[in-house]
Each structure stands twice: as C-alpha cells, then as structure tokens.
Amino acid sequence: MVHNHGIPVCYFGEVPKSTKVVGLDWLYRKMDELEYSSLQAVAEACDLNRGNLYRYFAFETRPSIDLLPKLCSGLHASPLEVLTALGIQFD
C-alpha cells in the first residue's frame, strides 16, 4: 500500500473528447486488436446479424439495450466502452 499523506491520488486519466475513437473506426480497431478476420466473424462472436452490427457502428440505427451484453462479450469491451463507441454520450 502506498501512503500519500492525505493527498488524493487519481489513477485514471480522462481522454480528451477529440481523441476518442467511435463508430466504425472503433469497431475496426477492435477487430484488429482481437484479430477478427471479418465483420462476419465479429457478428458471429456477438451472436448478431452482420448487417445490423454494421448499422449500429455506422450510426444508422441504435441497438436495443438488451444487446449490450452480447456486444460486450463478443468485443471484449466494457459496457461504457461499447456505449461510447456507439455514440452514446455521457455528459
């Protein structure tokens, strides 16, 4: 344990909004990170239709909140990370 003599310590830095990657850019980066070979492979990992998955991250439509666990599981991401990538803003 580190003693900070009453000085608050923050271990989480906030990423400036201008550098946040969202939408299809986020999805394609996540695909590279997880070594998915295609959008179809991601859709299968998420147990979703490929076309719908594309439309969610292209901001053409919003997924039901019921799909959040599938997206998180298939993309190995937190709910906050997925919601942010889908363009849901928390201000």
N, CA and C of each residue as an Amber inpcrd file, in Angstrom:
protein
   273
   0.8390000  -1.1810000   0.0000000   0.0000000   0.0000000   0.0000000
   0.8850000   1.2450000   0.0000000   0.5160000   2.1910000  -0.8060000
   1.2620000   3.4360000  -0.8960000   0.5930000   4.4680000   0.0030000
   1.3790000   5.1210000   0.8280000   0.8470000   6.1690000   1.6920000
   1.0520000   7.5030000   1.0080000  -0.0330000   8.2520000   0.9170000
   0.0720000   9.5190000   0.2120000  -0.1270000  10.7090000   1.1560000
  -0.1370000  10.4490000   2.4320000  -0.2270000  11.5010000   3.4400000
  -1.4190000  12.4200000   3.2140000  -2.5680000  11.8110000   2.8950000
  -3.7910000  12.5730000   2.7550000  -3.9700000  13.2710000   1.4190000
  -3.0340000  13.0930000   0.5120000  -3.1450000  13.7190000  -0.8040000
  -3.9390000  12.7840000  -1.7060000  -5.0570000  13.2660000  -2.2670000
  -5.8360000  12.3820000  -3.1370000  -5.0370000  11.9880000  -4.3790000
  -5.1790000  10.7300000  -4.7420000  -4.4750000  10.2210000  -5.9140000
  -5.5040000   9.6890000  -6.8970000  -5.3860000  10.0640000  -8.1270000
  -6.2720000   9.5760000  -9.1770000  -5.4460000   8.7300000 -10.1400000
  -5.8700000   7.4920000 -10.3190000  -5.1340000   6.5960000 -11.1930000
  -5.7260000   6.5200000 -12.5940000  -6.8380000   7.2090000 -12.8200000
  -7.4950000   7.1610000 -14.1120000  -7.4680000   8.5400000 -14.7350000
  -6.8670000   8.6560000 -15.8920000  -6.8410000   9.9250000 -16.6060000
  -7.9690000   9.9580000 -17.6230000  -8.5440000  11.1110000 -17.8150000
  -9.6150000  11.2480000 -18.7890000  -9.0190000  11.5210000 -20.1640000
  -9.5460000  10.8270000 -21.1490000  -9.0960000  11.0140000 -22.5210000
  -9.8500000  12.2130000 -23.0870000  -9.1460000  13.1540000 -23.6700000
  -9.8340000  14.2880000 -24.2760000 -10.8330000  13.8160000 -25.3390000
 -11.9830000  14.4540000 -25.3880000 -13.0280000  14.0320000 -26.3150000
 -12.5550000  14.0110000 -27.7630000 -11.6750000  14.8940000 -28.1310000
 -11.2340000  14.9810000 -29.5160000 -10.4450000  13.7450000 -29.9560000
  -9.9340000  12.9630000 -29.0120000  -9.1500000  11.7890000 -29.3810000
  -9.9380000  10.4920000 -29.2510000 -11.1960000  10.5670000 -28.8290000
 -11.9900000   9.3520000 -28.6970000 -12.3310000   8.8090000 -30.0780000
 -12.1480000   7.5270000 -30.2170000 -12.4680000   6.8440000 -31.4680000
 -13.8370000   6.1940000 -31.2810000 -14.7300000   6.4360000 -32.2140000
 -16.0880000   5.9050000 -32.0990000 -16.5320000   5.3080000 -33.4320000
 -17.6790000   4.7010000 -33.4120000 -18.2830000   4.1850000 -34.6300000
 -17.4710000   3.0930000 -35.3010000 -17.5040000   3.1160000 -36.6270000
 -16.8100000   2.0840000 -37.3940000 -15.3030000   2.1140000 -37.1700000
 -14.7420000   3.2960000 -36.9410000 -13.2960000   3.3710000 -36.6470000
 -12.9730000   2.5610000 -35.4060000 -13.7870000   2.7150000 -34.3670000
 -13.5730000   1.9570000 -33.1300000 -13.7290000   0.4610000 -33.3960000
 -14.7950000   0.1060000 -34.1200000 -15.0570000  -1.3030000 -34.3990000
 -13.9070000  -1.9400000 -35.1710000 -13.4110000  -1.2610000 -36.2000000
 -12.3190000  -1.8350000 -36.9940000 -11.0250000  -1.9250000 -36.1860000
 -10.7640000  -0.9670000 -35.3280000  -9.5850000  -1.0610000 -34.4490000
  -9.7260000  -2.2320000 -33.4830000 -10.9410000  -2.4080000 -32.9600000
 -11.1960000  -3.5160000 -32.0400000 -11.0420000  -4.8500000 -32.7760000
 -11.4910000  -4.8950000 -34.0160000 -11.3240000  -6.1080000 -34.8180000
  -9.8410000  -6.4500000 -34.9810000  -9.0210000  -5.4370000 -35.2680000
  -7.5770000  -5.6680000 -35.3940000  -6.9840000  -6.1510000 -34.0760000
  -7.3760000  -5.4940000 -32.9950000  -6.8640000  -5.8490000 -31.6660000
  -7.1930000  -7.2920000 -31.3080000  -8.4170000  -7.7130000 -31.6310000
  -8.8740000  -9.0640000 -31.2840000  -8.6080000 -10.0800000 -32.3970000
  -7.9850000  -9.6100000 -33.4830000  -7.6240000 -10.4550000 -34.6150000
  -8.8250000 -11.1330000 -35.2700000  -9.9230000 -10.3940000 -35.3670000
 -11.0660000 -10.8700000 -36.1400000 -10.7550000 -10.6350000 -37.6060000
 -11.0220000 -11.6190000 -38.4420000 -10.6780000 -11.5140000 -39.8600000
 -11.7440000 -10.7940000 -40.6870000 -12.9500000 -10.6910000 -40.1480000
 -14.0260000 -10.0700000 -40.9200000 -15.1270000  -9.5750000 -39.9960000
 -15.9900000  -8.7430000 -40.5580000 -17.1470000  -8.2770000 -39.8110000
 -18.0690000  -9.4500000 -39.4880000 -18.1160000 -10.4220000 -40.3880000
 -18.9150000 -11.6250000 -40.1400000 -18.4200000 -12.3670000 -38.9020000
 -17.1090000 -12.4460000 -38.7280000 -16.5450000 -13.1140000 -37.5480000
 -16.9500000 -12.3860000 -36.2720000 -16.9500000 -11.0620000 -36.3020000
 -17.3720000 -10.2730000 -35.1340000 -18.8480000 -10.5090000 -34.8690000
 -19.6440000 -10.4770000 -35.9260000 -21.0860000 -10.6870000 -35.7810000
 -21.3720000 -12.0490000 -35.1560000 -20.6480000 -13.0480000 -35.5820000
 -20.8320000 -14.3810000 -35.0140000 -20.4200000 -14.4190000 -33.5430000
 -19.3300000 -13.7370000 -33.1980000 -18.8780000 -13.6920000 -31.8020000
 -19.8980000 -12.9740000 -30.9200000 -20.5990000 -12.0130000 -31.5110000
 -21.6130000 -11.2550000 -30.7700000 -22.9990000 -11.8890000 -30.8850000
 -23.1100000 -12.9390000 -31.6910000 -24.3900000 -13.5940000 -31.9520000
 -25.4020000 -12.6040000 -32.5160000 -24.9390000 -11.8190000 -33.5000000
 -25.7660000 -10.8030000 -34.1470000 -25.6740000 -10.9270000 -35.6600000
 -26.5980000 -10.3070000 -36.3440000 -26.5940000 -10.2160000 -37.7940000
 -25.5130000  -9.2250000 -38.2260000 -24.7290000  -9.5920000 -39.2310000
 -23.6340000  -8.7380000 -39.6950000 -24.1190000  -7.3650000 -40.1500000
 -25.1960000  -7.3260000 -40.8910000 -25.7310000  -6.0560000 -41.3770000
 -26.1670000  -5.1460000 -40.2360000 -26.8180000  -5.7220000 -39.2450000
 -27.2370000  -4.9230000 -38.0920000 -26.0260000  -4.4000000 -37.3300000
 -25.0280000  -5.2510000 -37.1420000 -23.8160000  -4.8280000 -36.4450000
 -23.1930000  -3.6340000 -37.1590000 -23.1080000  -3.6920000 -38.4700000
 -22.5580000  -2.5870000 -39.2460000 -23.3960000  -1.3190000 -39.0340000
 -24.7130000  -1.4530000 -39.1180000 -25.5930000  -0.2900000 -38.9780000
 -25.4760000   0.3570000 -37.5960000 -25.2380000  -0.4460000 -36.5590000
 -25.0760000   0.1220000 -35.2100000 -23.8520000   1.0400000 -35.1620000
 -22.7310000   0.5570000 -35.6960000 -21.4860000   1.3210000 -35.5980000
 -21.3450000   2.3700000 -36.7030000 -22.2240000   2.3230000 -37.6980000
 -22.2750000   3.3760000 -38.7160000 -23.2740000   4.4610000 -38.2920000
 -23.8520000   4.2920000 -37.1300000 -24.8320000   5.2320000 -36.5570000
 -26.0960000   5.3460000 -37.3980000 -26.4220000   4.2850000 -38.1220000
 -27.6530000   4.2820000 -38.9050000 -28.8470000   3.8900000 -38.0520000
 -28.6040000   3.1130000 -37.0150000 -29.6450000   2.6910000 -36.0890000
 -28.9970000   2.4030000 -34.7360000 -29.8000000   2.4120000 -33.7030000
 -29.2930000   2.1140000 -32.3570000 -29.7440000   0.7250000 -31.9370000
 -28.8430000  -0.0370000 -31.3360000 -29.2410000  -1.3690000 -30.8750000
 -30.0990000  -1.2660000 -29.6150000 -30.8840000  -2.2770000 -29.3930000
 -31.6440000  -2.3840000 -28.1470000 -30.6660000  -2.5620000 -26.9930000
 -31.0250000  -2.0460000 -25.8490000 -30.1780000  -2.1960000 -24.6540000
 -29.9880000  -3.6750000 -24.3140000 -30.9190000  -4.5140000 -24.7330000
 -30.8130000  -5.9530000 -24.4870000 -29.6170000  -6.5780000 -25.2060000
 -29.1130000  -5.9060000 -26.2300000 -27.9740000  -6.4390000 -26.9890000
 -26.6260000  -6.0630000 -26.3840000 -26.6190000  -5.1750000 -25.3990000
 -25.3550000  -4.7190000 -24.8100000 -24.4980000  -5.8680000 -24.2800000
 -25.0490000  -6.8290000 -23.5480000 -24.2000000  -7.9440000 -23.0870000
 -23.5570000  -8.7270000 -24.2280000 -24.2850000  -8.9280000 -25.3280000
 -23.7190000  -9.6520000 -26.4740000 -22.5760000  -8.8610000 -27.0980000
 -22.7840000  -7.5530000 -27.2490000 -21.7360000  -6.7060000 -27.8250000
 -20.5000000  -6.6930000 -26.9310000 -20.7030000  -6.5600000 -25.6380000
 -19.5800000  -6.5310000 -24.6930000 -18.8050000  -7.8480000 -24.7280000
 -19.5220000  -8.9290000 -24.7490000 -18.8850000 -10.2420000 -24.7490000
 -18.1000000 -10.4840000 -26.0450000 -18.7340000 -10.2500000 -27.1650000
 -18.0910000 -10.5120000 -28.4490000 -16.9310000  -9.5880000 -28.7490000
 -16.9890000  -8.3660000 -28.2180000 -15.9420000  -7.3790000 -28.4750000
 -14.9610000  -7.2330000 -27.3120000 -15.1440000  -8.0220000 -26.2700000
 -14.2750000  -7.9800000 -25.0910000 -14.0930000  -6.5370000 -24.6140000
 -15.2210000  -5.8920000 -24.3870000 -15.2170000  -4.4810000 -24.0070000
 -16.2240000  -4.2520000 -22.8820000 -15.9940000  -3.2020000 -22.1250000
 -16.9110000  -2.8470000 -21.0400000 -18.1710000  -2.2090000 -21.6240000
 -19.2590000  -2.2150000 -20.8610000 -20.4670000  -1.5370000 -21.3340000
 -20.2230000  -0.0660000 -21.6630000 -19.4700000   0.6280000 -20.8430000
 -19.1920000   2.0340000 -21.1020000 -18.4150000   2.2120000 -22.4040000
 -17.4510000   1.3440000 -22.6430000 -16.6520000   1.4280000 -23.8700000
 -17.5260000   1.2060000 -25.1050000 -18.4130000   0.2130000 -25.0420000
 -19.2970000  -0.0750000 -26.1750000 -20.2780000   1.0660000 -26.3920000
 -20.8920000   1.5490000 -25.3250000 -21.8550000   2.6470000 -25.4580000
 -21.1920000   3.9010000 -26.0200000 -19.9920000   4.1870000 -25.5740000
 -19.2620000   5.3440000 -26.1030000 -18.9650000   5.1530000 -27.5860000
 -18.5410000   3.9550000 -27.9600000 -18.2500000   3.6610000 -29.3650000
 -19.5030000   3.7710000 -30.2300000 -20.6580000   3.5140000 -29.6360000
 -21.9260000   3.6160000 -30.3560000 -22.4500000   5.0420000 -30.4130000
 -21.6860000   5.9650000 -29.8590000 -22.0580000   7.3750000 -29.9340000
 -22.9670000   7.8510000 -28.8270000 -23.1360000   7.0260000 -27.7810000
 -23.9390000   7.4290000 -26.6350000 -23.0500000   8.3070000 -25.7630000
 -23.4670000   9.5300000 -25.5150000 -22.6420000  10.4690000 -24.7610000
 -23.0780000  10.5500000 -23.3060000 -22.1010000  10.6240000 -22.4460000
 -22.3370000  10.7670000 -21.0100000 -21.7210000  12.0920000 -20.5800000
 -22.5260000  13.0980000 -20.4360000 -22.0140000  14.4140000 -20.0390000
 -22.5330000  14.8140000 -18.6800000
